[in-house]
């Protein structure tokens, strides 16, 4: 027969064990000390980054780099300290932000509930947070996890849906600077992704040179694990040709051997650039009305159209192989009436205008005259293409 004292001990132990599975709200206690690697700690979540925070400070940031993808929620875990966290600010890949209305209280080795992100699954650039500790000495570790959207960061089909491989480079690990050349025939792009194979790299500077020699240096610093990729890097303005992508880096392991860097681009409208198509099939819903090769040293020219082409409600102008400024456009209709739209157009290499609406109903166009000047030297020629919309 069991003694009353032993029965009491069993009862207390049972009470303690049952208390261990009771939810404790936002700072829900992790039931067991998880021995699994941090990358596999929570089912259905991916590890995005960590930050060791000082009790004496009051704010910090976790940059999301090599393990990204698109996410619909995040989860925050605190190890080795007690923190109260507030003022959380999530910055997405496109620069927009979300500040969830939460105030989280963490005991040692606890995690938050899932914090849902607004809209569809999105890239995360960084998570900023404010915090305070009851103690003024010591440090705690804050871990960030993301809940992937459909498919997570597992790349299906052609590896990165919507992207195409536009260049790669085997780089030696004992130097710090290299580049990937991009062929103009690859088309125009709105964003890029960088992938690293066979090594751990820190890439601390990236410079993109466009087809017109303009440059763009995204404010990013990527730490790549072997066989990982960057977040989506959006390019400024409309879809553009890429000439080359330079990058500065250092190896995180050793300085022997090589690593492979691959460059992926997201094509304009999901495919090759329109200028690779025949001029007659370039813009859906538009008819090619004529073209004219103009000298950079000239200042005016004309594209003859004629009544056989039909009647049109608007026009579009495209420039290939040159950079021009257009002004004093004059449209002459089939009956002799004229229209001079109040526009001054600036064309970069291989760009087009917005739609220029014509007055009244659809009308036959006889010719279009225009004045222009080259914004990139006085030697050479550009091609001006004219399109009409019925």
N, C-alpha and C positions, 0 to 999 in steps of 0.2 A: 504494500500500500504506500502511495506517495505521500510524503510529508507535506503539511500546509505550506512550508517555506518553499519547497521545490515547485509546487503548483503556482505559487505567486511569481516565481522567476519566469516560468514558462509563459504566464499571462503577460508579463511585462515585455518579454521578447516578442511575442505575437503582436502586441500593440505597436511596438517600434517598427516591425516589418510592415504592418499594414499602413502605418503613417507614411512610409517611404514611397507609396504609389499615389498619394494624394496630390493633385495639381496645386501649385503654389502661384498661379497667375503668370504675369509676364516674366518673372524670374524663376520659372519652373525648374526645380532641382533636377539635375541629371541623375538618374536613378543609380547608375553604377559608374565608377571611374572608368571611362572608355579607354581601352587599351589599343583600339584600332588606330591606324594612322589617321592624321587629321583630314586627309583627302577623302577618307571613307567613313567619316564619323557619323553622319546623319543620312539615313536612307532617303533618296529622292532629292538630295541637295549636293551641290558641288562647292568645294572650298575655293574661295576667291582671294583671300589674303588675311594677314594678321598685323597687329600693331601692339608693341609693348608700350603701355602708357604710364607716365609718372604720376604718382598720387598728388604731387605738388602742382601739377599743371591742371588745365581745365578744358582743353579741347585738343582734338587730334584728327587725323585723316587716314583712311585706308585706300590706297590707290589700287584699282583693279586693273591687272595687266595681262599676264600670259594665259590665264585659264578661262578667259571670258567666253561668253556666248550670249544668247538672249535669255532674259530671266523675267519671271512673273512675280517673284517674291524673294525676300531675303530673311535671314535668320542670324542673330548675333549671339555669340557665346563669350563669357568672361571666365578666365582661369586665374587662379592664384590671387584673388582679390575681391573686395566688395566695392561695387560702384553704383552710383545712380547716374543714369544716362538720359540726356534730353537734348533738344535742338538738333535732331538727326536731319541731315540734308543729303539727298541722293542726287548725284549729277549723272545724267545719261550720256550716251555716246554722241548725241546730237546737240549737247549743251543745255538741254532743258533740265529742270530740277523738280524734285518732289520732297516736301518736308512733312512726313507723317506726324500726326498729332499724338505722340506717344511720350511717355516718361517711364523708363524702365529701371527697375531696382534689381540688381544682380548680387547674389551671394556668391561665394567662391564656387567655381565650377557649375554655373547655371547658364541657361540660355533663354533668349526671348521666345515669344510666340512667333509665328510667321508674320512678317510685315508685307502685305500685298502691295505690289507696284501698280500704278495707274496705267490704263491702256493695254495694248498688246505686249507680248514679250519684247524686251528691249535690252540693248547693250548698256552696261553700267561702266562709267568712267571712274568714279570715286564715291566714297561715303564719308562724310564729315560728321563729327558728333562732339557734343559738349558733355562733360562729366564732372563728378565730384566724388571724393572719397572721405570717409569718416576719419581715416588716418592721413597723416601728412608725409609719411615716409614709406618708401617701397614702390613696387611696380606691379601692375596686373597685365595680363595678356588678353587682348580683344581679338576674337576670330570672326570673320565674316563668311557666310555661306549663301549661295544663291540657289533658288528653285528654278530649274530650266523651264523654258516654254516647251512646246511640243518638239520632241526630238532632242532637246538639250543642246549641248555642244557637239553631240555626235554628228559628224558630217555625213550626209547621205548623198547618194547619186554621185555627181562630179565633185565631191569633197566639200565645196562651199557653194550652196545653192545661190544662183544669181551672179556668181563670180567665175572668172576664167583666169587660168594661169597665163601671165603676160611676161614672165621672166624669172630666171633663177641664177644663182651664183654660188659656186663653191669658194668659200672664203678661208684663208689661212688664219689660225687663231693667234699667230704671233705678230699681227699688225692690227691697226685700229680703225681703218677706213676703207670702204669699198663702195661699189655702185652696181646697179642693174640698169642696163640700157633697155628702152622700150621702143619697139618698132611702130612707126606711125600707122601701119596697116592694121594694127590691133584695134584701132578705133578710139573713141572718147570714153571717159570714165568719170563717175561721180564719187567713188570712194575706193580705198585700197585696204588690203589685209596683208600683213607680213607674217610668214611662217618660217620657223627655224627647225631644222632637223639635225640630229646627230651631235648635239652639244648644248650646253647651257650658256646663254649669252646675255649680257646687259647691253641694250642699245640705247644710247643716251642722246643721240641727235639724229634727226631724219630731215633731209631736204629733198623736196620734189621739184623738178624742173619741168615746166609744161612745154608744149610744142612751140609757143611763141617766146620762149626763154624767160618767162616770168617764173618766179620761185615762191615756194610755200614751205614753211617749216612748222609742222604741227607741234604744239606744246605737249609732247609725250616723252616718256622715259619708260621703256619696256624691259622687263626682266623675263627672259624666255627660259623655260625649262626645256629639256630635250623633247622634240616633237610637239611643240606648242605653237600658238599663234597669237598675234596681237588682237586687240579689239578692232572694230571697223574704224578706219580713219577717213572722215568725210573731207572731200576736197572743196575748196571755196568756189562759189559761182556755179555756172552751168557746167554740163559735161564738157571735158576738155581732153585734148591729146596730152599724153605723157611722153617726155623725152628721156628722162632718166630719174632714178631714185637713188640718192646717196645716203649712206648711213655710217655712223661712227659707233664703235662697239668695243667691248672687252670680254674675254672669256671668263666664265665664273668657275671653271675647273682648273685648267692648265693651259699652257701656251704651245702645245704640240698638236699637230693634226689639223683637220679642216672641219668646217660645218657647212651645211647647205642652207642658203636663205632663198625662199621663194616669194615672189610678188604676185598677188592676186588682185584683179581689178573688177569692179562692178560696172558693166557696160551701160551706156546711156540706153534707156528703154529696153534693157535686157538683151541687147544684141550688138552686132558690129555697128560702127558709126555709119550714118546715112551717106556720107561722102564716098563710101566704098561701093555704093549701089550705082547703077546706071542713073544718069541725071533725070531720065524720064520716069523712073520708079522711086524717086527719093523720098517724097512726102505723100503719104496716103491722103487722098481727097484733093490733091493739087495737081495741076497740069503744067508741065514745063513749056514756057512760051518762047524761050530764046535765051541765048548766052552771048557774051561779048568779052573778048580778051582785051584788057585795058593796060596801057603803059603807066608805070609809076610816075613817069615824068609828065604825063598829060593832066588835063583838068576837067574834061567833059567828054561825054560819049552818049550813044543812043542804042537802044535795042528795039528793032523793028518787030512788030507782032503780026498784025493783019487780021482781017475778018474771018478767015478760014478756021481760026482757033476757037471761035465761039464767043459767048458773052460771059463776063465775070463780075463778081461782087467785091473781091478783094485781091490783093497781090502780096507777094513775099519776095524778098531779095536775099540772095546768098552770095558770099564771097569765098573763093578758094585761092589758096597759095599767095595770100597777101593780106596786109592790114591797111584798110582804107577808111577815110571819113567821107560820108556822103552828105550832100546838101542840095537844095534847089532841085528836088525831083519834080518832074512835070509829066503827067499822064495825058496823052492825047487820045480821045475816043474816036470811034468810027465816023461820027457825024461832025467831027472837027472841034467839039467842045473840049476844054482842058480842065485839069484838076491838079493843083500843087499842094500835096499834103504838108502840113506844118511839122516837118520832122527833120532832125539832123542825126544821122546814123553813124555809129562807130563800129567798125567790123574788125575783129581779130581774125587770125588765120582760120579758115574753115568755120565760119559762123554765119548766122542768118538773122534777118529781122523778125520782129513780131509781125502779126497780120496787119496789113495796111488796108483799111476798109475804103471802098470807093463810094461816092455819093449816088443816091438813087437806086434804081433797080439794076439788075445785071446788064452790063453794057459791053459792046465790042471795043477792044483796045487796039489802036492803030500803032502806037509807039510809046516808048518811055525814054525821056531824056534825063540825064543826071549830071551833076557836077561832083567832082571828087578830088581828094588829094591823098597821097600816100603818107602814112604815119611812120613808115619804116624804110626810109631811103628813097632815092629818085631813080634807081635802076631796077629793072625787072618788070614782070607782068603778073597780073592777077586775073582770074576768071570771074565774071559777074553772071550769075544765073537768075532768071526771072521766072516766077511761078504765079499762076492764077487759080483762084477758087471760084467755081461756078455757083 
